[in-house]
Amino acid sequence: MIDTLQGLAADLGIAEPFGRGFLSVLLTFFTALAFTWMFIPRLLKFALEKGWADQPNERRLNVRPLPNAGGLAIFAGFVVSLVVAWAMRPIIIQDVNIQVLAILLGGSWLVLVGFIDDQFGLSPLVRLLVQTLAAALLMVNGLMIDFNAIPFLSVVPESLNGPLSALVTWLWVVGLTNAVNLLDGVDGVVGGVAFVASMVLLVTAAQFPDRAAAVILLAGLAGSTLGYLRHNFNPSHIIMGDAGSTLLGFTLAAVSLLGTVKATASASVLLPLLVLALPIVDTTQVVVGRLARGIRNPLAHPDKTHIHHRVLARTASARKTALTLWALSLGFGLLGMAAQGVDAVPIVVTGLGVAGLLVAVAYTRVLAHRRELGRAAEQASQEEA
């Protein structure tokens, strides 16, 4: 029995199930999960008191002011979990500390600017400038896509490779940051898609012994998004706002460029492209559609042509919409793992594990909502009496 479990662990990329490396990954994930899960209820009242909320309008689904500070909770859980990981000091992480810090610093900029935008509004140009600076921070610290390493493209002279690599990296980071942001329109969708992407990339990175830093970062991101989903599955108590969605998009883009995962983002771009196909396809079709309608600045003119709006129109249910897009994202992710050459066992375990965790958290939210309705009904009857 023990040998069987050890064999399964080895298939999943876990060399030592009781070693410091694997335990640090588990601790990072559950620290992020628990912290975000428990922090959000304490944040809700404070956010409403401060007016950190989205007001109802014709584009939004909420019928009352809804706190939009969920991104702060995701970021806090993410950072706290990484502090725990650093305390355990897995050896390989020390070799890429500067790159990890670049990712955290760039993410911090986007959280700050996104939060300001959520509360006061900023021009698209300001947001794009900050995103470009965050992408430049990654590039000066060696986080770049090598244009000459991308399959199916012609090899160019080294004098052109540098500028082209910078351009492709900028497009990847800024494009994905905005793609995830634009996908955020229905309760639970972005949190679930980001959780799926984090877990798929995590399991894939775990197949290689030199990718510990990516695994740790993805474990923290996955845990914090799952903890957030406990309060965001419809009916939502809180939304992540631009602070959260840009953080998730930027971090997923940046981790795929992390020094130890360059093979995933360069020599084989298929995995990240498939894992993140949903936000990429959504943004592409929205931008093309708006340009076709004569809109010169497609990112500054919101409408209801996003994939989540189309699915919502068909299902007439925010819950069904989230579940449908989670399943679609997971399907693309598992396909990406297969294209990357990952064995069948990790793919099956990832699919079942991710689906199980998402359903469990969604069901927990549904049960909590039923209890809330029961308490409200009981209180109303007592007041009538």
N, C-alpha and C positions, 0 to 999 in steps of 0.2 A: 504494500500500500504506500509506504513511504517512498519507495523507489518510483512508483507511478507518479506520485505528486511531484517528486523532484524532476522527473522527465517532463511533466507538463510545464513546470516552472522554467525549465531550460528551453522548451519550445517557445515560451513567451518572452525569452530574453532575460530571464532572472537566473543569473549564474549561482548566486548564493541566497536562498530564500530567507535566511536568518542573518545575512551579512548587513553591514552598516549601509551599503548603497541602497538596497531594496527597502530597508526599514526607513531610511531617510525619505524615499519617495512616498511611502505610505503615510509617514508622519506629515510630510508637506501637504499631501492631498487632503487628509482629514483635518489638519489644522486650518487650512483655507476653507474647507466645507463648514466646519463647526463655527469658526469665527464669523463668516459671512451670514450663516443661518441665524446666529444669535444676535449679531450686531444690528441687522436690519430693523427688527421691532423697536429697538432703542432709537434708531435714526428716524423712524416714521413720524413720530409726534414732533420732534425737533424740526424736521423739514417743513411740516405744515405750519408750525408756528412762525418760521422764518419766511414763509411764502415760496419755498422751493418746490413748486408744483406746476404741472401742466393744467391749464384751464380747458374745459370742454369746448370743442368747436366742430365745424362740419367735417374735418378730416380725422379727428380723433375718436376713439371708441369709448373713452371714459365719459361718464355722465356727471362726475363730480371732480373737484381738484384732486389730482393724483401726484404724490411726491415723485419728483424726477431725479432724486439723489442716489439712486441705486448704484450708479457707476462708482460713487465714492466708497460704498460698501464692498463692491467687487475689488476695487484697487486696494483697499485696506486689507482685505482677506488675503489677497495675492501677495502683498508686501510682507505681512506678518508671517505667512507660511515660508517665504524665502529666507526671512531672518532665522527661522527655526532650522531650515536646511543649512544655512551658513554655519550655524552653531555646531551642527554635526560634521561640517567640513568634509564632504566627499572630495577625494583627492583631485579628480579630474576637473571639478568645478573651479578650483583654484587656478587652473591653467587658462581659463577664459573669463576671469573676473572682470576685466575691462570691458569685454563685449557684453556680458550680462548687465553691468552697470550702465552701459550705453542704452540697452533696451529699457531698463528701468527709468533712466532719466528721460528718454524720449517719450515713454509712456506717461510719465509724470506731467510733461508739458501738455500732452494731449488731454489728459484728465482735467488739468487746470483750465485750459482754453475751452474744452467742451463744457465744463461746468459753468463758466462765465457765459458761454453762448446759450446754455439752457436757461439761465436766469435773466439775462439782459439782451441777448442777441448780438451776434457779430457778423460782419460781412463775410461772404464766401472767400474773398481774397485774403483776409486775415487768417482764416482757418487753413487755407491752402499754404500760406507762407509758413505757418507753424509746422504743418505736416511735412513740408519740404525741409525745414531745419531739422526735424526729427529724423528724416530719411538721410540727410547729410551726416548727422551724428553717427548713424550706423555705418555709413560708407567710410568715414575717416577712421573708424575703428575696425576696418577689415571685413565688415558684413556686406558683401556684394555678390551679385550674380555675375559669373564670368560669361560674357557673351559667347566666347568661343567654346564654352563647355555645354551650350544648349544644343541638344540633338536637332537634326533636320535643318540646321542653319549653316550657311557657308562660313568657313573660317576666314576671318578678316585680319589684316595686318595689325601688329601690336599697337601701332600708333592710333588706330581706330578702335581697337578693342577696349581701351580705357574709357573713352567717352561713351561708347555704345553700352558698355557694362553699367556705367553710372546712370544712363538713361533708362535702361531696362530695370535696374534696381529701384529707381525713383518711381517708375510706373507701377512696379509690383507693390511697394510699400504704400504710396499715396493712393493708388487705385484700390487696393484691398481695404485700406482704412476707410475710405468712403463707401466702398461696396457694402461692408458690414453695417456701416451707419445707415445707409439707405434701406437695408433690409429690416430695420427696426420699426415695425408698424403695427404688429399684433402681439398681444401678450405671449411671452414665452418663446417666440420664434428665434430671436437672435441669441438668447441665452442657451437654448437647446442646440442650435447650430454650432455655436462656439464650443460648447461642451463636447459635441461629437467630433469636431475638428481637433480639439486638444487631445482627446483620448486616442483617436486614430494616429495622429502624429506621434503621440507618446509611445504607443505600443510599437510603432514602426522604428522609432529611434532606439527603443530598448533592445532591438535585435542586434545593435552594434555597440561593443563595449566602450567606444570612445565618444559616446554621445550623452554622457551623464548630465551635462549642463542643460541640454535641451529637455531631457526627461524631467528634471527638477522643475524647470520653468513651466512646462506643460502640466505637470501635476498640480502646481499651485493655481494655474489658470483654470484647470478643469474643476478643482475643488471649489474655488470661489464662484464660478458660474453655476455650479450645481446648487450651492447654498443659496444663491440669489434666486434660482428658479423656484425654490420652495415658497417664495413670496410673490413670484411674478406670473406663475401659471394662472390662467383666467379663472375667476376674477382676480385681477392683480391688486396687490397692496401698494406696489411701488414699480416704477420703471427706471431703466438705467440711464436714460437721456444720452446726449451726445458724449458726455464724459465716459460712460461705460462702453458704448458701441465703438467709438474710435479707439479706446484702449484695447478692446478685444481684437479689432481688425489689425491695428498696428502690431500688437504683440504676436499674433499668429504669423503675420508677414515677417516680422523680425526674427522669430525663433527659427523659421524655415531657412534663414540666412546664417544662423549661428555657425561659427567656425567649424564645429564638429558635425554639422548637418549639411554642409555645402553640397554633398552628393545628392541630397534630397531636392535641393532647390536649383541645382545647376545641371549636373550630369543627367538627372532624371527629373524634369519639371512636372512630370505627369502626376505624381502623388499629390503635391500641394494644389495643383490645378483642379484635380478631381475632388479632393477633400473640400475645397472651398468653391466648388463649381456653382453652388446655389447663389451665393451673393455675387459672384462674377457674372453669371448669366443674367441675373436679375438687373444688375446695374447696366450691363451692355444693352439689353433690350429696352430699358427705360430711356437711356441716353439716345439710342438710335431712334426710338419712337418720337421723342421730343424734338430732336433735330429735324425729323421728317415733317413735323408739324410747324416748323419754322421758328422754334424756340432757340434763340442764340446761346443762352446760358442754361443748358439743361439741368445742371445741378442746383440751380437757384429757383426752380419753378416746380414745387411739389405737386403731385397729382395722385391719382389712384390707379396707376397702371402697373404697379409693382406686382411681383408674383404673389406675395402674401395677400394683396387686395383681390387678385383674381381668384385665388383659392378660397378666400373668405366669402366672396360672392357666390361661389358654388356650394360651399358647405353651410353657410349661414351660422357658423359656430367658430368662435375664436379658439376653443379647445381642439376641435377637429382640424383646424388650420395649422395649429402648432404641431400636432401629432403627425399630420401629413408631411409637413416640411421637415420635421425631425427624421422621419423615415426616409424621405428622399435624400437628405443630407447623409444619413448613415449608409444608404445604398451606394452613393457616390464614393464615400470614404472607404468602404470595404472593397469597392472596385479599384480604387487607387492603391490600396495595400496589395491587391493581387497583381496589379501592373508593376508595382515596385519589386515583386518577387518574394513577398512575404509568404511563409508557409501557411497551409490551410488551417492548422490548429490556432495560431494567433488570430487569424481572421475571424474564425467562428467564435472564439472566446470573446474577442472584442465586440463583435456584433451582439452577442447575447448579453454581455456585461453592460454595455452602453445602453441598450434597449431596456434592460432590467432596471438600471439606476434611474433613467428618465421616467419610466412608468411609475416607479416607487415614489419618486419625489412629486410627480404630478398627482398621484393618488393621495399622498399626504396632504397636499394643498386642497384637494377636493373635500376630504374628510374634515379638514380644519374649517373650510367654508360652511359645511353643513352644521358644524357645531356653532359657528358664528350666527347662522340663521336661527338655530334653535334657541340660543341665548337671547337674540333680539326678539323673537316671538314670545318667549317667556317674560321678558321685561315689559313688552307691550301689554300682555294680558294682566300683569301685576298693576300696571299704571291704570288700566281700565277698571280694575277692581277697586 
